[in-house]
């Protein structure tokens, strides 16, 4: 954990993988979510340093899976929902991001950061809907509802 907090993600990953293996040795789900949570944070951080888009997407997928596993325990549940929302925002899936922030808000509404992210995601959904309506009015149809052209840089800072 200390290595991860100091930014040595590649060095921290094998230690955290061992910690997760040890914690899940006798159980399907670990009793403590901390090793999985920190491993997920490392996977998410490694995605930003990946050499290829495929490698980055793989790291984000592993991080998202680990964050979902952390939502089963109360110790890191709210933080995991916030991180899942950030990953969805990186992918441009604003509806998913908003749904996960709402899950986090349901666990505790005392954080201004969550309300700020909810405002950002709501505004992005509104902007995407407005652009889709404008594109439809001129005869251009967008594929899907995801805005993959821009990811949310401001939600990474919160």
PEBEL-V407279 format. One record per helix or strand. SS is the DSSP state (a for helix, b for strand). FROM is the first residue (numbers start at 0). TO is the last residue. If there is no record, write none. Layout:
ss:SS from:FROM to:TO
ss:SS from:FROM to:TO
This chain:
ss:a from:1 to:4
ss:a from:8 to:22
ss:a from:33 to:47
ss:a from:52 to:69
ss:a from:73 to:90
ss:a from:93 to:106
ss:a from:111 to:136
ss:a from:152 to:156
